[in-house]
Amino acid sequence: MLVTFVNFLYSGFLRIILSAVLIIISLFSIQGQELSEKASVSVLTCAPGNELYSVFGHTAIRVSDPKNEIDLVFNYGTFDFNTSFFYLKFGHGNLDYLLSVTSFKNFLREYFVTGRTVWQQELNLTKAQKDRLFRALMFNARPENRAYRYDFFYDNCATRVADIIIEQLPGNIYFETESASTTALTFRKAIHPYLEKKTWTKTGIDLILGAKADSKTDSLTVMFLPDFLMEQFAGIKYQNSDGNIVDLVKSQSVVLDFTGQDIPEAHSTASPSLIFWGLFGLILFLSFAEVFGTVSLRFFDVALYLIAGIAGIVISYLAFISNHSVTNPNWNLLWANPLWLVLITNVKTIWITFVKNVLVILLFVFFVSVAFLPQYIPNEFIAVSLILFLRSSPGVVKWSLKRMKLNLNTNRHDPK
């Protein structure tokens, strides 16, 4: 019994609970406490992981004071899975994220297990600035203050870190890193490199993000991504209380080094562009065969209209109902529209014919304006819209195919 009890005491679960209790006790004990001269404040940047929630990396703040036995990490990127209606709130854009506090040792454990590199940038701050920053972090970590409304581009774990640090700097700040990182770069283009090996995820994100995602970033807003925050911080200079221009980052080091070690990933699949353009070629061929009466694509049409309609519902909800700031306007509604669901029925009425004509007109507007839209449109969406046009155009496509059939028959019976 004693051995079993001892094993239980050293179990991973209990260690986590005990660590959390000790951290809470330590937070109460250091309320209002000033840091010593040996204290340091650092920005921690964590490399992207393989899972979707970690694919863009992570940022946190470390406060270390050996004299006062403080070594804490303030993490703005946590959320509670036990939140009621968690997924509904996430989809609606009103899910609160939390500022959590943990020990530096516990923070590193996750990144060691997942094999992700962690960089540390020690900040060049005076003792007074460190004290102000530490007090601000402690204030934000209180239960009544720790929650905030998450926004992927404008209010996340990285932007919160950048904002609270820059707020402590006196005078003006100067960005030396003015490159492709901040000029001619949109929010959408900034996240695309992280999704190169997740092509279907990238397509899904491009579907729901609206034109605001194609707004240009600048030296401040580009820091919504941890990698860019680390790059920008390395080039920031500010005017201190003495009037001197100093670097914000005192030193940079690697805390965990997994560079050169590839993170295991799922097997790659065919790209959406290849799949959809191949499908367009196949449907074009089968549509021609349908004119000859050899095949029927009715079931395909039902599936096509169902998928396009559901996609339209999702886009419409995110654009017009949800609290997400970058999903409206979304010009993908020109081709992915909830009205496609009306065409699922095989009943032909004046109303359904009218809806079909409206959808075809929207597709035509999409084709004409796609090169001028203020929103990035992936080429796979053009392939899908061509399939929709091919299967829904009232008589135009069928007339063309019948003309081709007539020409074939004419050539076949030509006495020459």
C-alpha positions in Angstrom: 0.0 0.0 0.0 2.8 2.4 0.9 4.7 1.7 -2.3 1.5 2.3 -4.3 0.8 5.5 -2.5 4.3 6.7 -3.2 4.1 5.8 -6.9 0.8 7.8 -7.0 2.5 10.8 -5.4 5.1 10.8 -8.2 2.6 10.3 -11.0 2.6 12.8 -13.8 -1.0 14.0 -13.0 -0.3 14.8 -9.4 3.0 16.5 -10.3 1.0 18.9 -12.6 -1.5 19.5 -9.8 1.2 20.2 -7.2 3.0 22.5 -9.7 -0.1 24.5 -10.3 -0.8 24.8 -6.6 2.8 26.0 -5.9 2.6 28.5 -8.7 -0.7 29.9 -7.3 0.8 30.2 -3.8 3.9 31.8 -5.3 1.8 34.4 -7.2 0.1 35.4 -4.0 3.4 35.6 -2.2 5.0 37.9 -4.8 2.1 40.3 -5.2 3.5 43.8 -5.0 7.1 42.5 -4.7 9.8 44.4 -6.6 12.3 42.5 -8.7 15.9 42.5 -7.8 18.8 44.1 -9.9 19.6 40.6 -11.2 16.1 40.1 -12.6 15.6 39.7 -16.4 12.6 39.8 -18.7 12.7 37.8 -22.0 10.5 37.1 -24.9 10.2 33.4 -25.7 9.5 32.4 -29.3 8.5 28.8 -30.0 8.9 27.2 -33.4 5.7 26.0 -35.3 4.4 22.6 -34.5 2.7 20.0 -36.7 -0.8 20.4 -35.2 -3.1 23.1 -36.6 -3.3 24.9 -33.3 0.5 25.1 -33.2 1.3 25.6 -36.8 2.0 29.3 -36.5 4.3 29.1 -33.5 3.9 30.7 -30.1 5.1 33.6 -28.0 5.3 34.2 -24.2 7.1 36.3 -21.7 9.6 35.0 -19.1 10.4 36.8 -15.9 13.4 35.5 -14.1 14.8 36.7 -10.7 17.2 34.2 -9.1 17.5 36.3 -6.0 13.8 36.2 -5.3 13.4 32.6 -6.7 11.1 33.7 -9.5 11.1 32.1 -12.9 7.7 32.4 -14.4 6.3 32.4 -17.9 3.2 34.5 -18.8 1.3 32.8 -21.6 -1.5 34.6 -23.4 -2.3 31.6 -25.6 -4.3 29.3 -23.4 -8.0 28.5 -23.4 -10.4 26.3 -21.4 -11.8 23.3 -23.3 -14.4 23.0 -20.5 -16.0 26.3 -21.6 -19.7 25.7 -22.2 -20.5 25.6 -26.0 -16.7 25.8 -26.7 -16.9 25.0 -30.4 -19.9 27.2 -31.0 -18.1 30.1 -29.3 -15.0 29.5 -31.3 -16.9 29.5 -34.6 -18.9 32.6 -33.6 -15.7 34.5 -32.7 -16.6 35.1 -29.0 -14.3 32.6 -27.3 -12.2 34.0 -24.6 -8.5 33.2 -24.3 -6.6 33.4 -21.0 -3.4 34.6 -19.6 -1.9 31.7 -17.7 1.2 31.6 -15.6 3.5 28.6 -15.2 7.0 27.9 -14.3 9.7 28.1 -16.9 10.5 24.5 -16.4 6.9 23.4 -17.0 6.6 25.6 -20.0 9.6 24.1 -21.7 8.5 20.6 -21.1 5.8 20.7 -23.8 8.3 21.9 -26.4 10.9 19.4 -25.5 8.4 16.6 -25.9 7.2 17.8 -29.3 10.7 18.7 -30.5 10.2 22.4 -31.1 12.9 24.9 -30.9 12.5 27.8 -28.4 14.4 31.1 -28.7 14.9 33.6 -25.9 15.3 37.4 -26.4 16.4 39.1 -23.2 15.1 42.7 -23.2 17.3 45.7 -22.6 15.1 47.3 -19.8 15.9 49.3 -16.7 14.9 48.0 -13.3 12.0 50.4 -13.2 10.8 49.2 -16.6 11.0 45.6 -15.5 9.1 46.3 -12.3 6.4 48.1 -14.3 6.1 45.3 -16.8 6.1 42.6 -14.0 3.3 44.5 -12.1 1.3 44.8 -15.4 1.6 41.1 -16.0 0.6 40.2 -12.5 -2.4 42.5 -12.7 -3.5 40.9 -16.0 -3.0 37.4 -14.5 -5.7 38.1 -11.8 -8.8 35.9 -12.3 -11.0 38.9 -13.1 -8.5 40.2 -15.7 -6.9 37.2 -17.4 -9.6 36.6 -20.1 -9.6 38.5 -23.4 -11.5 38.2 -26.6 -9.2 36.4 -29.1 -8.7 37.7 -32.6 -6.3 35.8 -34.8 -4.8 38.8 -36.6 -5.3 41.6 -34.1 -5.4 40.3 -30.6 -3.6 37.0 -29.9 -0.7 35.6 -27.8 1.9 37.5 -29.9 0.2 40.8 -30.2 -0.6 40.9 -26.5 3.1 40.3 -25.7 4.2 43.0 -28.2 1.6 45.5 -26.8 2.4 45.1 -23.1 6.1 45.4 -23.7 6.0 48.4 -26.0 3.7 50.2 -23.5 6.5 50.2 -21.0 9.0 51.9 -23.3 9.5 55.7 -22.9 9.6 58.0 -25.9 9.6 56.9 -29.5 10.4 53.5 -30.9 12.2 52.9 -34.2 11.9 49.8 -36.4 15.0 48.9 -38.3 13.5 45.8 -39.9 11.7 47.3 -42.9 11.8 44.5 -45.5 9.5 42.1 -47.2 8.4 41.2 -43.7 6.5 44.5 -43.5 6.1 46.0 -47.0 3.8 44.6 -49.6 2.9 41.8 -47.3 -0.8 41.0 -46.5 -2.1 39.1 -43.5 -3.0 36.2 -45.8 0.4 36.1 -47.5 2.0 36.1 -44.0 0.3 32.9 -43.0 0.5 31.0 -46.3 4.1 29.8 -45.8 3.1 28.0 -42.6 0.4 26.1 -44.5 2.5 24.9 -47.5 2.4 21.3 -46.3 -1.3 21.6 -45.2 -2.8 22.4 -48.6 -6.3 21.4 -47.8 -6.2 23.4 -44.6 -4.9 26.4 -46.5 -7.8 26.1 -49.0 -10.3 26.0 -46.2 -8.8 29.0 -44.6 -8.7 30.9 -47.9 -12.4 30.0 -48.3 -13.6 31.6 -45.1 -11.2 34.6 -44.9 -12.6 37.7 -46.5 -11.0 40.7 -48.2 -9.8 42.2 -45.0 -7.2 39.4 -44.8 -5.7 40.9 -47.8 -5.0 44.2 -46.1 -1.3 45.2 -45.9 0.6 44.7 -42.7 3.1 47.2 -41.2 5.9 47.1 -38.6 3.4 46.7 -35.7 0.6 44.6 -37.2 3.0 42.0 -38.7 3.8 40.9 -35.2 0.6 38.9 -35.0 2.9 36.0 -35.9 5.6 34.9 -33.4 8.3 34.6 -36.0 7.8 38.1 -37.2 7.6 39.4 -33.6 11.0 38.0 -32.9 12.3 39.5 -36.1 10.8 42.9 -35.4 11.9 43.0 -31.8 15.5 42.3 -32.9 15.4 45.5 -34.9 13.6 47.8 -32.5 15.4 50.7 -31.0 13.9 53.1 -28.5 14.8 56.3 -26.7 15.4 55.7 -23.0 14.9 58.0 -20.1 18.4 59.4 -20.5 17.6 60.4 -24.1 19.9 57.7 -25.6 18.8 55.4 -28.4 19.2 51.8 -27.3 18.3 48.3 -28.6 15.3 46.7 -27.2 16.9 43.3 -27.3 19.9 42.9 -25.1 20.8 39.3 -26.3 19.3 36.4 -28.1 19.9 32.7 -27.5 18.4 29.3 -28.1 16.9 27.6 -25.1 15.8 24.4 -26.9 17.5 23.6 -30.1 15.8 21.2 -32.5 16.8 23.0 -35.7 17.5 20.6 -38.5 15.3 17.9 -37.0 12.1 17.5 -39.0 8.8 17.3 -37.2 7.0 14.1 -38.3 4.1 15.0 -40.5 1.1 13.2 -42.0 1.6 11.8 -45.5 1.1 14.5 -48.1 -2.0 14.3 -50.3 -2.8 15.6 -53.8 -3.2 19.3 -53.9 -6.7 20.8 -54.1 -5.8 22.6 -57.3 -4.8 19.3 -59.0 -7.9 17.6 -57.7 -10.4 20.3 -58.7 -8.9 21.0 -62.2 -8.8 17.2 -62.8 -12.5 17.0 -61.7 -13.3 19.9 -64.1 -11.8 18.0 -67.0 -13.7 14.8 -66.1 -17.0 16.6 -65.7 -16.5 18.3 -69.0 -16.0 15.0 -70.7 -19.0 13.4 -68.9 -21.2 16.4 -69.7 -20.5 15.7 -73.4 -21.3 12.1 -72.9 -24.5 13.1 -71.2 -25.7 14.9 -74.4 -25.4 11.5 -76.2 -27.5 10.0 -73.4 -24.8 7.5 -72.3 -24.5 8.8 -68.7 -26.6 10.8 -66.2 -24.9 13.3 -63.9 -28.0 14.0 -61.8 -26.6 12.6 -58.6 -23.4 14.5 -59.1 -25.3 17.7 -59.6 -27.2 17.1 -56.3 -23.9 16.5 -54.5 -22.3 19.6 -56.2 -25.1 21.9 -55.3 -25.3 20.5 -51.7 -21.6 21.2 -51.1 -21.6 24.6 -52.7 -24.7 25.5 -50.7 -23.3 24.4 -47.4 -20.1 26.2 -48.1 -22.2 29.3 -48.8 -24.0 28.9 -45.5 -20.7 28.7 -43.6 -19.2 31.8 -45.5 -22.5 33.8 -45.0 -22.6 33.0 -41.2 -18.9 33.9 -40.7 -19.3 37.1 -42.8 -22.6 38.5 -41.6 -23.4 36.9 -38.2 -20.2 35.9 -36.4 -17.9 38.3 -34.5 -14.9 37.5 -36.6 -13.4 40.7 -38.0 -11.7 39.4 -41.1 -14.4 37.2 -42.7 -16.5 40.1 -44.2 -16.7 41.0 -47.0 -16.0 37.6 -48.6 -16.2 37.6 -52.4 -16.3 33.8 -52.5 -20.0 34.2 -52.1 -20.2 34.9 -55.8 -19.7 31.2 -56.5 -20.3 29.5 -53.1 -23.8 30.6 -52.3 -26.6 29.2 -50.1 -29.0 29.5 -53.0 -27.4 26.4 -54.6 -29.4 24.3 -52.2 -32.6 25.4 -54.0 -31.4 23.5 -57.1 -31.1 20.2 -55.3 -34.8 19.5 -56.0 -35.6 18.2 -59.5 -38.9 20.2 -59.6 -38.9 22.9 -62.3 -40.8 26.0 -61.3 -40.5 29.7 -62.3 -39.0 30.4 -58.9 -36.3 27.8 -59.3 -35.5 28.9 -62.8 -35.2 32.4 -61.5 -32.8 31.3 -58.8 -30.7 29.3 -61.3 -30.5 32.4 -63.6 -29.3 34.5 -60.6 -26.6 32.0 -59.7 -25.4 31.8 -63.3 -25.2 35.6 -63.4 -23.2 35.7 -60.1 -20.8 33.1 -61.6 -20.4 35.3 -64.7 -19.7 38.3 -62.6 -17.2 36.2 -60.7 -15.4 35.2 -63.9 -15.3 38.7 -65.2 -14.1 40.4 -62.0 -11.9 37.7 -60.4 -8.7 39.5 -61.6 -9.9 42.8 -60.1 -11.4 41.6 -56.8 -9.7 43.0 -53.6 -9.4 39.5 -52.3 -7.1 36.6 -53.1 -8.9 33.8 -55.0 -7.1 30.5 -55.2 -7.2 28.9 -58.7 -8.9 25.8 -57.3 -12.0 28.0 -56.6 -12.0 29.0 -60.2 -12.1 25.3 -61.2 -15.0 24.7 -58.9 -16.9 27.7 -60.2 -16.4 26.5 -63.8 -17.9 23.1 -62.8 -20.9 24.9 -61.3 -21.3 27.0 -64.5 -20.9 23.9 -66.6 -23.7 22.1 -64.7 -26.1 25.0 -64.1 -26.0 27.3 -67.2 -29.5 27.3 -68.6 -29.0 25.8 -72.1 -25.7 27.5 -73.0 -23.4 24.7 -72.2 -25.8 22.0 -73.5 -26.3 24.0 -76.7 -22.5 24.1 -77.3 -22.2 20.4 -76.6 -25.1 19.6 -78.9 -23.5 21.7 -81.6 -20.3 19.6 -81.2 -22.4 16.5 -81.4 -24.1 17.7 -84.6 -20.8 18.5 -86.2 -19.5 15.1 -85.3 -22.5 13.4 -86.9 -22.2 15.7 -90.0 -18.5 14.8 -90.4 -19.3 11.1 -89.8 -21.8 11.1 -92.7 -19.8 13.3 -95.0 -19.5 11.5 -98.4 -15.9 12.7 -98.7 
